[in-house]
Amino acid sequence: MALIEVWGARVAVRYAQGRLVTTPLRADNETALDVGVAELARIALATTEDGQMALLLFFRSAQFVANGEPTDRHPVPVYLETGLREQAQALIRAVERDLVSLRRVFPPRPHLVPPQPVQGANGRQRPDVRAAAQRMRHAGNSLREIDILHSCARPDEYVLELAQAGHEGAPGLVAITTLRLLFVSAWAVYEFPVSVLIGAEVLVVPEQVATLRISGAGAELDFVDWEPADFTRIAEAVRLACEIEHVDGSIAQSMPSSADLFGEWQLLVERRKLGMVADDLFRRQAVGIMLTMPG
């Protein structure tokens, strides 16, 4: 991948070969970082109350140290001039593409042991794929894609749920396993590791197609169909796969609850009133708490 650079007045940001480097250009408090993309949970662009533009870096581990202190789930801001927005957005898109394309291999899950294929009328078939297909409302519309899934499911993953779906104008089959989200069409199979997924929801508008929206790595993947019932099972299975990933000690951290975050917010406000938190640290932690809030 070609080097992408964003040169501000206070800091230079470079991204290439899966590494993000920030270099302070002044003797001030700008953050100097050299991190691999696998250490990031997501990256975003925000505008502060005083009109500054900030590149927000969210790290997978709450113990990641920046400026001598653990990030504690809060984003690390890199401040840039507003005139650099287009360059910053290009850098963000490159990082997000690499986050989505991460491939990780995990051992079999203890409670969802991947089954051995068995010989069927149309060749070797996976019992977990066959069971998931039986739960579909209209599996007969996706027989070709289901056959493809029988052969491309990996021996170290368990296929949880399937649903007929369209994605970016192409018809196909969306599947969630203990390790991957898959979109199977007649022409190609696309995969996204569970380690970058953070949630799923089903959006239903009367007399319109239903949308399955899956979020992860700073991006949203939309799948559409007229029947939302199968999408509901997929969304629940995505949440289950993410929970398994977190419990098994993956690089992704489990998401805190709204109650936990509200408690953090109250404690932060009280510490500021007592003069225990400087204004800059208060703003950084407040932004982190707000952006972590569900919904």
N, C-alpha and C positions, 0 to 999 in steps of 0.2 A: 504494500500500500504506500502511496506517495506521502511525503511529509506534509502535514497540515499545520500552519503556523498562524497565530493571532498575536500581533505585536501591539500592546497597549503602552501608555505612557509610564505605567508603574510596573508592569509585569509582561513577560512573554510566555505564551502557552504553545506547546508543540505536541503533536500526536503522530506517531508512526510506529510500525512494527508492534502494535499492541501495548505501547507505553505512552503515558501522559506525563509530560514534564512541564512544570511551571518554574520560571526563572525571574526572581525579583530584579528590577532594573534600577531601583533606588534603595537607599539604606533606611528602609522603614519596616513596617510589620507585615509586608506581603509574604505569602506562604510559598516556600520552596518545596516542591514535591517531585518525585520520580516514582510513579506507581504503574503496575501492570493493570490492564483492563479487567482481569479476573478479580482484582481487589475491589472493584467498584460495584455497587448495587444498581445505581443509576446516575444520570447526569442531567441537569436541567438549567434553564436560563430564567432569571428572575429580575425584577426591578424593585429596588428598595424604596422606602418612603421618601428619601431625599433625592430620588431620581437617578441613582447610580444603577448600573447594570452589573449583575453578579452571576458568574458561572458557579453553580452549586454542585459539589461533588459529594455523593452519598456513598459511604463505604459499607461493605458487607459486614465487617467486624466492628463492634462498638469499641473495641480496644485499639483500633487504628490510631496511631499517634501523629498529630499534626501540630506544629508549633509547640512541641513539648508536652501536649496534653492529649489524652484519649478523646476521640470525637464523640463518644457516648451517644451514637445514633444520629447526631446532629450533622448537617452538611458543612463542608468546608467551603467558604466562599472565596472566589477569585474575582476581584473587581476589575471591570473593563469599562472603557468609554462606550457610550451608547451608539456611537458611529460605527462600532465594530460588530454590530448585531449580526449581520449576514455572515461574516467570517466565523463568528462564534457558533452560529447555527450549523454551518457546514462542519465544523469540528464535532459538534454534538451528534450530528447524523452519523459521522464516521465511527464514533465511539459506540453509539447505539447499535449499529450494524454488527460490530464485533462482539458486543454483549449478547445479542441474539444468536450469533453463530457459534458461541462457546459450546464445545462438546466435552462432556464429562462421563466417565464410566464409573458406575457404582456397583457394589456387590448385590446379589439378590436380596430382596426384602424378607424379613423373617416370617411375616404373616401372609404374604402374597407370593408364594413360590412359583416362579414361571413354569408352566407345564411343558411336558415333552409333546412335540407334534405326533399326531396319529394318522394312519393311512385312511383317507376318505375316498369317495367316488371320484373327486376331481384332484386327487393328489394328497400330499401331506397337509394336514390342517391343525391349527392350534385350538385346543379346547377353550381357552379363554377368549379368543376371537369369536369362536362359534357361539359361546354363551352370551357375549356382549351383543352380537348380531341378533340373537333371539329376543333381546330386550328392545330392539329398534321397532318403531311403528311401521316403517316401510322398508325393511331390509331388501326386499325384492328389487328396489330401484338402484341398489348399490352393490349388486352381486359381483361385478367386475372389480370394483375397488376393494371389496372384502376379500376376494381371492388374492389380490396384490398384498393386502395386509398380512395374510397368512404367511407369505414368504418373506416379508420385510420386517416382521416383528423380531426383535433380538432375543437370544436365549437368556439374557440377564434381566429382562423386563416382563412385567405382567400387564396385559391389556385390560384396562378397567371398563371403559365405555366407548360407544361409537354413536355417530349421528350423521345422517345425510345433511350436507351443507354446501353452500357456494361461497367461494372466497375470491374477491377481486374479479368477479365475472366468470370464474371457472367452476363448474359443478364438480362435486367430489364427496369425500368422506372425511370427517374430522374424528380423530381418535385420541384418547388420552391414556397413557400407560404410566407405570410407576416412575419412568425415567424421561419420557418424551411426550410432547404434543405433536401429533402428526396430521398433516393434511394430504390425503391420498386422492389423486386425480388419475384419469386414464393416461396422462402423459408424464407425470412426475410425482415424487413424494417429497414433501417439505417437512422438516423436523425442527423443533425448538426444545431445548433441554428444560426440564422441570425446574432446574436450579435457577433459571432467570425469571420464572413466572411468579407473580405476586397475587393474582386473583382472577376471578371470572364472574361475570354477571350476564343475565338474560334480559334483554330489553324487548318489550312487547308493546306494539302500538296497534289498536283495533283496525282491522281491514288492511294491515300492511304486513310485510314479512317480519318475522322475529329475528333479532340479532343476538348472537352469542359474542360477547366482547371479552377477550382475554388480555390481561395486562401483564407486562413484564419488560424489564430492561429499558424503561422509559418510553415504550411504544405500546400501541393497542392493536390487536388483531381482531378483525370483525368477520364473523361467519354468519350467513343468512339462510333462512328456510321459512316455509309457511307454518311448520309445526314446531312449537316451542317445547313440547314435552321432552323430546330427546335432548334438547339443549340444557334443560334443567339437570338431567342426569350427568351431562358432561361437566357442567359448572360445579356440581357437588364432587365429582371425581377429581377435578383440578384442585379443589381445596384439600381433598384427602391426599393427593399426591404431594402437594406442597407441605402438608403437615408431616407426612412420612419423611420427606426430605429434611425438614428442620429437626425432627426428633432423632434421626439417624446421624446427626452431626455434620450436615452439609455446610457449605460455605455461606448459605443464605440464613439469615436470622429470622426467627419467628416474629410476627408483627405484634406489637403491644396492643392491648385493648384500649378503648376510649376512656375507661375509668383510670387505667394506669397513666395515660397521657394527661388527663385532667389533673390527676394528683401531681404529676411532674410540673404542670403549669402553675398550680397553686404554690408549690414549694419554691419555684423559680421567682414568682412575684414576691413572696415573703422575704426571700433572701435578698432581693433587690431593695426592698423597703428598709432592710436592716443594713444596707450598704455593703453586703457580702459579695455582690456581683457587679462588675463594671458594666457600663452601658453597652460596649461593643460585644462582650460575652453574652449579655442579656438578649440583645437583638439576634445574635447567631443561634442561641438555644431556643428562643421563641419561634424563629422561622422553622427550625428543625421539628419542634413539637407540632406546629400547625400543619406542616407538609406531611407528617406521619399520620395525622388523623384520618381514620377510615372515611371514605366518601368524599 
